[in-house]
Amino acid sequence: MKALKKYKVLFLILVFFAYSHTATDAKQITVYRASDGKTISFGQMVDDLKKTQLIFVGESHNQQRHHRLQLEIIKALYASKKPMAVGFEMLVAEEQQFLNQWVSGGLSLDEFLPIYYRNWNFPWPLYKDIFLYIRDNKIPALALNVSPEITRKVARTGFASLSEEELKKLPSETGCIVNEQYMQFIRRAYAMHGHGGKQFLFFCEAQLLWDQVMAKNLLEYLKKTPGSSIVAIAGNGHAWKRGIPEHIRVMSEKTSYRVVLPEVPGHIDPRHTTIGDADYIILQS
C-alpha cells in the first residue's frame, strides 16, 4: 500500500514537472517593439494592448507555442476587467450560434468537436485550452470567417470565377486586388519558397477575401458593443497590418488596433518585420 502511494506521489510530481516545462510563463516572455526597436516585457506590451479596440494575435496554425502565447494575452486582458471578446478565423460566421452555445455551456465537448472539425483541419488539442478558457469564463466569442466553399474556389480558380450567387454572400465592397508587397509578405508569413504564377496569385486572393470578410465581422461586433475590445486570433498572413487591419483602417479609420505576431526566424523577426507589418513580435526564448 505504501509503495502504491509512493508511486502515485511520484507520478503527480512528474506530471507537474512536465506541465511546468511546457506551459508558458508570461513573466519570461520577451517582446520586440517595432516602433522603437526595443525589447520589452510582456507586461509592458499588455499595458498598451489594454488601450486599444482590436488586438490581432497571429499564429502558425500548427505551432502549440503560438497558441499558448495567444492564451496568455487573452488571460492578461481578461484580468484587466475590460469588456472583451475573442474572434476566431477558425470558424465561419454561419456557425456563430454554435459558438454562442459553446460559450454559454449549452454544448458539451462531444457536441462541439464535430462543429470544430467541419470548420478547421488542425487538431483540436492545439486550440483546446483557448476554447476551454473562453467557455469557463463566459467570454463572448466570434466566428469570423467566410464559407470555405467560396475560399476554396477562389484559391483554385481565382476571385473572378465566383458566380453572382456566390458574390451575393460577400460584403458588397469585397474585391481582390493583390499587389506585390502583399504577395511578398504572404510568402514570408507562410514560408512559401518558389511559389509563383496564377496559383499563388489565386491563393493570395483567397487570403485577401478572408481578410475583408473578417474585418467586416469584427467591426459589426464593435458597433453592437461599444466599449468592448476583441482579441482576433488568425494566421500570420491575416493578422499582419496589411491583412485584416488594413481593411479595418479603410472601413473605419477611428477604430484602434494593435498587431502581435510570434517570431518565425527568417520570416517574421526583428530583421525582416517593420512597424508597417506589426506592432510587436513575441520573441522565441
N, C-alpha and C positions, 0 to 999 in steps of 0.2 A: 504493500500500500504506500509506504514511504517512498519507494522507488518510483511508483507511478506519479505521485505528487511532484517528485523531483523533476521528472521528465516533462510534466505539464508546465512547471515554472520555467524550465529551460526553453521549452517551445515558445512561451509567451515572450521571453527575453529576445529570442531570435526574431520573432515577428516584429517586435518593437524596433529592434536594431535595423532590420531590413527596411521598415517603413521610414525610419528617421533618416535613412541614407538615400531614399528615393523621393521623399516629399520635398517640396520647395520651401525654403526658409526665406521669407520676404526680407529679413534683415541682411541676408547675404547676397541679395540681388543687386547688381550694379547696372547703371543705365547711362547710355551716351545721349547727351542733349544736343541735338543738331543745331540749335540756334546759336550756340557759342562754342561748340566742340568740347564741352566739359563733361567729365564723368561725375555723375551724381548718385545719390542713394535712391532706393525705391520709394521711400517716404517723400522725398523732395518731388519726385515725379507725380505721386498721388496727390500731393497738395495742389499741384497745378491742374490735374485732371478733375478735381472736385469742382472747379470753377467753370467747366465747360458743359455744353449740352450733349454733344456726341463724342464718344470715345471709341475710336476704331482700333481694335486689337487684332493684329494679323497672326497668321499661323502657316506652317507647312502641315497639311492635314494629318500626315502620318507620324508626327513628332509629339510624343507624350509630354515632353518638357514644355513645349509651346502651350499645351492645354493647361498644364499646371500653372504657368505664368498667367494665363488668362483668368484662371480661377482666383489667383492671388489678387489681381486687380479688382475683380468683382467683389471679393470679400472686403477689401480695403475701402471701396466706395460704399458698399452696403453699411459698413461700420460707421460711416460719416453721417448716417441717418437722412441723407438727401434722397428724395423720391427717385427711384431708378427702375429701369427695365433692362433686359438683356435681349439683343436681337441675334438671330441665327441665320447665317447663309444656308445652313444645312437643311432647312425645312421650307417648303414652298408656301406662299401666302394662303393658298386654298386650304391648308391644313391647320389654320390658326385655332379653330375650335378645339382640336385635339390637344394642341399645346396648352390652351387655357385649362382644359380638363386635367392635364398632367400637373400643372402648377397648383390647381385647387385641390388635388388629391383624388379627383374623380376617376382617374385611370391608374390601374396597377402597372407595375413594371412589365408584366407579361402582356398587358394590353397595349402598352406604349411602344414596346420594342418593334412590333411589325410596322407601326407607323414610321418609326425612325428609319428602319431599313428600306422602306419603299421610297424614302426621300434621299437617303445618303448611303454610299457604299462603304465608307470607312468603319472599322469595327467599333461597336458601342463602348468597349472599355476605354477608348481614347477620350470620349466625351462624357462618360458616366458621371464623374464627380461634379462636373458643371451642372448637368441636368438634375442631379440629386440635390445639389445645393440650392438651386432656384426653387425646387419643389419644397424642400424643407423650410425655406424662409419665405415662401409665397411671394417671390419676386416676379412681377409681370414679365412675360416672355413674348417675343415677336417672331413669327415665321416670315422671312423677308424675301424669299427667292421667287423666281418665275418658273412656270411649268417646265419640267425637264424635257418634255417632248419638243417644246419650242427651241430651247437652247441646244439640244442635240441636233436639231435640223440646221440651225444656224452654223454650228461648229462643223457640220458635214458639208453643207452646200451654200452657206452664206446668208446674210440678212435679207438680201434681195429675193431669196427663194420663198420667203414667207407668203402665205396666201392672205387675202383680205380678211378672211375669218380669223386667222391667227393674229394678224396685226391689231384687230379689234380687242384682243385680250391684253394688249400692252398699253402703257400710257401714251396719250396722243403725241407727246413730244419726243417719243423714242426714235433714235436714229443711230447709225453705226458708222460714223466717220472716224477711222482709225489712223492716227498719224505715226510717224516713225519713232518718235520719243516714247509713245505708249507701247509700241511693239518691243522696243529695246528693254523697257522695264519688265514686261511680261517674260521676256527671255531670262532676265536676271532672277526675277521672283520665283520662277518655276525651273530654273537651271536648265533651260532648253538650249542645247547647243546644236547648231547646224539646221535648225528648223526654219524653213522659208517657204516662199511660194504661196499659192492660194490657200492651201490647207492651214498654214499658220495664220494667214490673214483672217480666215473664217473662225479660227479658234479665238483670235483677238476680238472679233465681232461678237462672239458669244459671251466673252468676258465683259465686254462693254455693255451688252444688253443687260446682263445681270446687274452691273453697276447702276444703271439708270433705274431699273425697277426697284432695287433695294433702296436707293436714295429716296424715291417717291414714298415707299412704305415707311421709312424712318421719319420723314417729315410729316406724314399724316398722323403718326402717333404723337409726335411733339405738339402738333396743333390741338389734339384732343386732350393732352395732359400738360398744360403749361406748368413750368417749374420743375419738370422731370428731366432726367438725363438718361441716355441709353448707352450701354456698352455693346457695341456691334462686333460680333465675332465673325471673322471671314478670312478667307485665304489671303496671303500677302498681296497677290495680284489684284484683289478687290479693295483691300484696306488701305493701300498706299494712297498718297494725296491725289494722284492723277486717276484714281479709280472712283469709288463711291463718293469720297469727299469732294471731288471736282464737280460732280453733278449736284451735290448739296449746295456748293457755292453758287452754281448757276441758277438753281431753283429758288434758293433762299439765302441771300447774302448775309442776312443778320444772324443766321444760325452758326453758333460757335462749335468748333470741333478740334480734336487732337488725334494724331495718329501714332500708335505704338506698334513697332514691328520687332519680332525676335531676330537676333543676329543669325544670319546664314553666311558663314565666312566665304568671301569671294563673290558674293552676290548682294547680300544686304548686310552691310557693315559700315563702320565709320569712314572707310576709304572710298566706298562706292556709293554711299547714300547721303543725300544732302537734305537741307531743310525743305527743298521742293518735293521731296519724297516722303519724309516722315518727320515728326517732332522728336520722337525718342526711339532708340534702339536698345532693347534689353540684351545685354552682353552675355556671352557664354562665360561661365565661371571657370 
